[in-house]
Amino acid sequence: MADRFVEFGLINQWDYFRTVLDVSIVAYIVYKLFSFIRGTRAVPLINGIFILAIGWFVAFYLQLYTIQWILRNAAVAASVAIPIIFQPELRRALEHLGRGKLLPMAARQREDLKGEELRRLIDQLVRAAEILGRTKTGALIVIERETGLGEYIDSGIMLDAVVTWELLTNIFVEKTPLHDGAVIIRATRAAAAACWLPLAEASVLSHDLGTRHRAGVGVTEQSDAVTVIVSEETGTISVAQGGKLIRHLDEKTLREMLNTLLDANKPSGGGGGRGFWNWGAAS
């Protein structure tokens, strides 16, 4: 055993303790970094990097030289692209580090909604959209799914409140402090209000649609979120998902769409009979 310690440079108990401490600190930092990016857009991007890495090892083992060359050059490009892609997460991490909040911070992971919880959430959303549409009160409600929306939540005013139709209709009353921006829902709670969202490309939507609709579609282009939008001018209710906007929805259709899109037991895009894309004729 002593020979093993000498081989690894562990000559005394202090060296052994120092090595254990070193490995423990690195493991803790890695754990906290993963906790930090959990609930953000970085998660699917990291999954993609892992898939590319596995592809490179498979190509190396099978001696697929062309694929190796492509992936090797892609890795060089990724070393420049990754800091740009992760810019919001890196900026947020540095901000929390400067405030001394990085270590205790851990974003809450998305929880799958099932049964009564999902039914209640949809009931509240549909009721709120119906009232807001009837009164022509503009609204933008974003429901988080697999892709975390932590950076957008941080841009707003924290609520962490149970979702009710009363809460949602009051938030969007004109000239109130929280009406401008989006409400982001995480699981069964309204995480934040007055959140800023990225805008969709100008060519994606009709020119008669304003900033609220462009923001509602924009966030779905960068995540798998579902957005409910109520027009201030016409009271029209719309749903956005995957960069596509479906307009002129009634209460029944809205309920069906939300049930299809938010049910974790159904495939993304709606596996239970009628998917999101099949509502395109209604746009």
N, C-alpha and C positions, 0 to 999 in steps of 0.2 A: 504493500500500500504506500509506503514511503517513497518507493521508486516512482509510483504514479504521480504523487505530489511533485516530485522533483521534475518529472517530465513536463508537467504543465506549469512549472514555476511556482508551485504552492509549497514553500519550504516550511512555513510555520502556520500556526492557527490564524494569525492576522491576515496572511495572504489568502487563506481559505475564506475567511469572513469577508475580505474585500472583494473577492471574486463573486461570492453569492450576492453581496450588496450591489455590485455593478450590474449583474444580470437582472436582479430584482427591479432596480431603478429603470433600466431599459424596458423591461416588460411592462412596468407601470405606465411609463410614458406612451408606449405603443397602445396600451389599453385605453388610455385617456384620449389619444388622438382618434382612435376608432369611435369612442363614445362621442367625441366632438362632431365628427362628420356624419354620425348616424342621424337620420332625419333631415338630410340635405340632399341636393342634387348630385353630390360627389359620389354617393353610394353606387348608382348604376354605372358611373364612369369608371370607378375602381373595378367593378365586376368585369367591365369590358377589357381593362388592362390585364386582369388575371387570365381571361380567355385567350388574349393574344399571346401571353407568356406560355400558356399551356400549348398553344398552337406551335410556338417556336420549338419547344422541347420535342413535340411529336415530329416536326419536320427534321429536327436534328437527328433524332433516333432513326427515322426512316431514310435519312440522307436525301431529303428533298431540297436541293441546293437553291433552286429558284425561289421557293417560298421562304427559305432562310434569308436569302438576300433581301427580299421585300420586307420581311419583318424586322431585319436588322436595321435597314434604312428608316423604317417606320418608327423604330425606337429612338433613333437620332432626332427625328422630327418631333416625336412626342416629348422629348426632354425640353424642347422649347415651348410646345403647345400646352403642356400640362399646367405650368404656372399661370398661363393666361386663362385656361378653362376653369381652374380652381381659384381664380382671383377673388371672388366674393368670400369663399371659405377662408382663404389665407388672410384676407384683410380682417375678417371677423375674428379669427384666431389671434392675430396680433393685437387687436383692440382689447380682447378679453385678457390677454397676457399682460398688457400694459395696465389694466385695471386690477390685476391680481385675481381674475375670476376664471382662468382657464382650467385649473385643476379640478375645482368642484363642479365644473359645468358638464352636463351630459344631456344631450337633447333626448326628449322622450320619443320612443319608437312608436310608429303607427300601430294602432290596435285594430284588428279586424272586427267589424261590427256584425253581429249575428242576431237573428230572431227579433225579439221585442225591442232591443236597442236600435237596430236598423229601422224597424217599422216606425218607431217613435221619432227618430231623426227625420225621416222622409216626411212624416206627417207635419212636423213643425216647419220644414222647408217649404213644402207645398202650400201650407196655410199662409206663411209669410209672403211667398211670391204672389199668391192670389190677391192678398190685401194690398200689397205694394203696386201690383199691376192695376187694380181697380182705382187706386188713388193717384196713379201716374207718378209714383215716387221712384226715382232711379235707384237701383241697387245692384251690387256686385258681390256675390257670395261664392267663395272658392272652397271646395271640399278636398282636402288632402287625401291621397291614396298611398300607393307604394313609395313614390318619390317624395322625399321630405321637402317642405317649403320653409325651412327654418330661416333662410336669409330674408324671405319676404315677411315672415312673422316679425322678425326683428325690426323691420322698417316701420311697423305700425305701433299702435297703443295696445299694450297687453291687457287682456280681459280674463281669460281662463274661466269662462262662465258656461253654465249649462245652456245648450241651444234651445231656445223657445221662440215661438213666432212673435211673442210680445217684445222680446229683446231685439230681434232682427228688425222689426218694423220701427221700433224707436230709434235704433242706430241710424237708419237712413232718412230720418226726417230732415228736411232741408234746413240749413243754417245751424244745425247742431254740430258740436265739436268733432264727432266721429263719422259724419255722413259722407265725407269726401274720401274715397278710396275703397278698398275691399275688406270684407270680413273673411277671415280664413278659419275654417272649421277643421279641427284635428280630433278624430274619433267622435265623441259625443259632445265636445266642448268647443265653444267659440274661443280660439286661441288669442286672436288679436283683431282689432278693427283699424280703419284708416291706413291700410297697408298699400304700399306702392308695388305695382306689377309691371313687368316688361310689356311693351306694345307689340302687337302683331305687325307683320309686313303690310305696307300700305296697299299692295296689290292683292292681298288675301281676301279682304272684305269689300263690300259695297261702299261707295263713297258717301252714301247717306248715313252711314253708321259712325258714331262718335268715339271719343276716347274710351268710354266705359266698355264698349263692345270690343275695341281693339286690345284693351288690357285683359279682358276676360278670355279672349282667344289666345293672346300672347303667352299667358302663363301655361296654357295647355299645350303650346308648341314646345315648351321646355320641360314639361313634366307630364305625368299621367293624371293630373288633377281634373276634377269635373267642376265646371263653373256655371252658376245660375245667374242670368243677367235680366234685369227688368229695365225697360226703356223709360226714360223720364218724359220723352215727348209723346209716345203712343201708349205706354203701359204694356207693350208687348213683352212676353216672357220668352227667353231664349236659353238654350243650354249649349255650352262649348265643351268639346273633348277632342284630344288629339289634333288640335289646330283646325277643327271643323265646327261651324256654327249652325245650329238648327233653331229656326225662329218660329214665331206665331204658335206657341204651344198653349193648349188649354190645360186645365187642372188634371184631367185624367191622363193625358199623354205625358205631362211632366212627371207625374207619380210613377208611371210605367218606366220611363227612361231612367229616373233616379234609382228605382229598384233594380233595374238591369245593370246599371253601371257601378253601383256601390255594393252589390252583393258579392262578398269575397268568394262564395262557392261557385260563382259563374265565371267563365273565362273573360279576360279583359276584352271590352268591345261588345259584351253581351252575348252570353252563350245560351240564354234561356229563351230561345225562339226568335225574338226580334232584337237584333243588335243595334248599336248606335247608328252605324252607317246606313241601316235600312230606313232610318227616319229622314234621310236626305231629301226625299221628295217633298217633305213638309217645309223645307227652307225657302 
